[in-house]
């Protein structure tokens, strides 16, 4: 039904907007002197605790015995979650060196990376529409990151971290769509966040010393965990079944302009006209890549009786 598709679209838009706000909050935490270790550990610790509480108190559903995840399935989710944790670490490293508006554009390179991953794993060349979308994304990236300006000094360290974040995000997106799909969404999110927490704790365990500021758990931890690890999974898992993956991917791309706008409003990061043109090109590429799937998925959904 159209009302359900609209409801799902709103859920996805809210989830993507939550992600879009995240980098700005991280940058603000950096300005107060907090480190990447403090930011990521507080986000994932509180996020895991929040999802655990929600999982314990959620309404119990009867799950067929064949579909109950065993230890092997849960272990797969935890391993898959390490890519989510690495995405956060690399993305927040990138935000240290480049503006938020540039970091989010670099993270969105996962769109064309996903095309390449799909081509490698399925041994099937992408269609003309996907190839065109990739070139549009690359053109938009050049504009949105000011690469075309010779007078602009490019921080290649920040670029490198941003591209590594995109690579890990690609792995996360693939895992989210292929691993333990029969498990309850909240449970899947919980174990993936646990995997992220484990890899972050492994990376930053040496930072847990007398210089670690536990004030972050009261100051920015709750905000980062809410907008980064609790709300988005809940909203996406509610919205995606109602819209389908194609339309959902299009709506989720709202994360890019929200991130740029938040950085402009709260951090006063300058964003020129050509940068907005670049952002628009990337959004158009996402639409072009998913428009066929969006029509198919919503069409199938609207024909179902609710």
WOFENDA-V385268 format. One record per residue. N is the residue number from 1. RES is the residue in one small letter. PSI is psi in radians with two decimals (none if undefined). Layout:
BEGIN
n & res & psi
N & RES & PSI
N & RES & PSI
END
This chain:
BEGIN
n & res & psi
1 & x & 2.60
2 & x & -0.63
3 & x & -0.66
4 & x & -0.65
5 & x & -0.71
6 & x & -0.76
7 & x & -0.79
8 & x & -0.68
9 & x & -0.68
10 & x & -0.75
11 & x & -0.81
12 & x & -0.73
13 & x & -0.70
14 & x & -0.70
15 & x & -0.77
16 & x & -0.65
17 & x & -0.62
18 & x & -0.81
19 & x & -0.68
20 & x & -0.53
21 & x & -0.36
22 & x & -0.88
23 & x & -0.61
24 & x & -0.75
25 & x & -0.67
26 & x & -0.77
27 & x & -0.70
28 & x & -0.63
29 & x & -0.70
30 & x & -0.71
31 & x & -0.41
32 & x & 0.06
33 & x & 0.06
34 & x & 2.65
35 & x & 2.97
36 & x & -0.66
37 & x & -0.79
38 & x & -0.71
39 & x & -0.90
40 & x & -0.74
41 & x & -0.73
42 & x & -0.71
43 & x & -0.83
44 & x & -0.57
45 & x & -0.88
46 & x & -0.67
47 & x & -0.75
48 & x & -0.75
49 & x & -0.73
50 & x & -0.80
51 & x & -0.60
52 & x & -0.77
53 & x & -0.77
54 & x & -0.66
55 & x & -0.72
56 & x & -0.57
57 & x & 0.04
58 & x & 2.80
59 & x & 2.21
60 & x & 2.32
61 & x & 2.53
62 & x & 2.05
63 & x & 2.26
64 & x & 2.50
65 & x & -0.60
66 & x & -0.33
67 & x & 0.01
68 & x & 2.23
69 & x & 2.29
70 & x & -3.03
71 & x & -0.69
72 & x & -0.73
73 & x & -0.74
74 & x & -0.66
75 & x & -0.68
76 & x & -0.73
77 & x & -0.71
78 & x & -0.77
79 & x & -0.76
80 & x & -0.58
81 & x & -0.34
82 & x & -0.58
83 & x & -0.54
84 & x & -0.76
85 & x & -0.73
86 & x & -0.60
87 & x & -0.83
88 & x & -0.80
89 & x & -0.89
90 & x & -0.66
91 & x & -0.75
92 & x & -0.55
93 & x & -0.77
94 & x & -0.73
95 & x & -0.41
96 & x & -0.51
97 & x & -0.45
98 & x & 2.79
99 & x & 2.71
100 & x & -0.67
101 & x & -0.50
102 & x & -0.72
103 & x & -0.72
104 & x & -0.61
105 & x & -0.70
106 & x & -0.70
107 & x & -0.61
108 & x & 0.01
109 & x & -0.12
110 & x & -0.37
111 & x & -0.90
112 & x & -0.47
113 & x & -0.63
114 & x & -0.63
115 & x & -0.77
116 & x & -0.74
117 & x & -0.75
118 & x & -0.70
119 & x & -0.70
120 & x & -0.82
121 & x & -0.65
122 & x & -0.04
123 & x & 0.76
124 & x & 2.13
125 & x & 2.52
126 & x & 2.69
127 & x & 2.99
128 & x & -0.64
129 & x & -0.71
130 & x & -0.68
131 & x & -0.77
132 & x & -0.70
133 & x & -0.69
134 & x & -0.79
135 & x & -0.61
136 & x & -0.71
137 & x & -0.76
138 & x & -0.71
139 & x & -0.74
140 & x & -0.63
141 & x & -0.73
142 & x & -0.74
143 & x & -0.80
144 & x & -0.43
145 & x & 0.08
146 & x & 0.46
147 & x & -0.40
148 & x & -0.26
149 & x & 2.09
150 & x & -0.44
151 & x & -0.24
152 & x & 2.26
153 & x & 2.06
154 & x & 2.25
155 & x & 1.70
156 & x & -0.39
157 & x & -0.83
158 & x & -0.67
159 & x & -0.75
160 & x & -0.81
161 & x & -0.68
162 & x & -0.73
163 & x & -0.61
164 & x & -0.68
165 & x & -0.73
166 & x & -0.68
167 & x & -0.78
168 & x & -0.62
169 & x & -0.61
170 & x & -0.77
171 & x & -0.67
172 & x & -0.77
173 & x & -0.71
174 & x & -0.79
175 & x & -0.71
176 & x & -0.48
177 & x & 0.02
178 & x & -0.25
179 & x & 2.21
180 & x & 0.84
181 & x & -0.37
182 & x & -0.25
183 & x & 2.67
184 & x & 2.39
185 & x & -0.72
186 & x & -0.68
187 & x & -0.71
188 & x & -0.76
189 & x & -0.74
190 & x & -0.84
191 & x & -0.52
192 & x & -0.68
193 & x & -0.63
194 & x & -0.75
195 & x & -0.71
196 & x & -0.72
197 & x & -0.72
198 & x & -0.81
199 & x & -0.61
200 & x & -0.74
201 & x & -0.64
202 & x & -0.72
203 & x & -0.73
204 & x & 0.30
205 & x & -0.51
206 & x & -0.28
207 & x & -0.19
208 & x & 1.19
209 & x & -2.84
210 & x & -0.29
211 & x & -0.16
212 & x & 2.20
213 & x & 1.86
214 & x & -0.05
215 & x & -0.45
216 & x & -0.53
217 & x & -0.41
218 & x & -0.53
219 & x & -1.09
220 & x & -0.34
221 & x & -0.88
222 & x & -0.68
223 & x & -0.82
224 & x & -0.71
225 & x & -0.64
226 & x & -0.86
227 & x & -0.28
228 & x & -0.52
229 & x & -0.25
230 & x & -1.04
231 & x & -0.87
232 & x & -0.84
233 & x & -0.71
234 & x & -0.76
235 & x & -0.70
236 & x & -0.73
237 & x & -0.41
238 & x & -0.63
239 & x & -0.68
240 & x & -0.74
241 & x & -0.43
242 & x & -0.48
243 & x & -0.49
244 & x & 2.76
245 & x & -0.65
246 & x & -0.98
247 & x & -0.64
248 & x & -0.73
249 & x & -0.67
250 & x & -0.82
251 & x & -0.65
252 & x & -0.36
253 & x & -0.12
254 & x & -0.28
255 & x & -0.62
256 & x & -1.02
257 & x & -0.57
258 & x & -0.76
259 & x & -0.79
260 & x & -0.75
261 & x & -0.74
262 & x & -0.73
263 & x & -0.64
264 & x & -0.70
265 & x & -0.79
266 & x & -0.55
267 & x & -0.10
268 & x & 0.56
269 & x & 2.21
270 & x & 2.36
271 & x & 1.97
272 & x & 2.98
273 & x & -0.77
274 & x & -0.49
275 & x & -0.71
276 & x & -0.62
277 & x & -0.73
278 & x & -0.75
279 & x & -0.74
280 & x & -0.69
281 & x & -0.72
282 & x & -0.72
283 & x & -0.74
284 & x & -0.65
285 & x & -0.70
286 & x & -0.74
287 & x & -0.83
288 & x & -0.68
289 & x & -0.49
290 & x & -0.05
291 & x & -0.67
292 & x & -0.79
293 & x & -0.60
294 & x & -0.80
295 & x & -0.73
296 & x & -0.81
297 & x & -0.76
298 & x & -0.56
299 & x & -0.76
300 & x & -0.75
301 & x & -0.76
302 & x & -0.34
303 & x & -0.13
304 & x & 2.60
305 & x & 2.33
306 & x & none
END
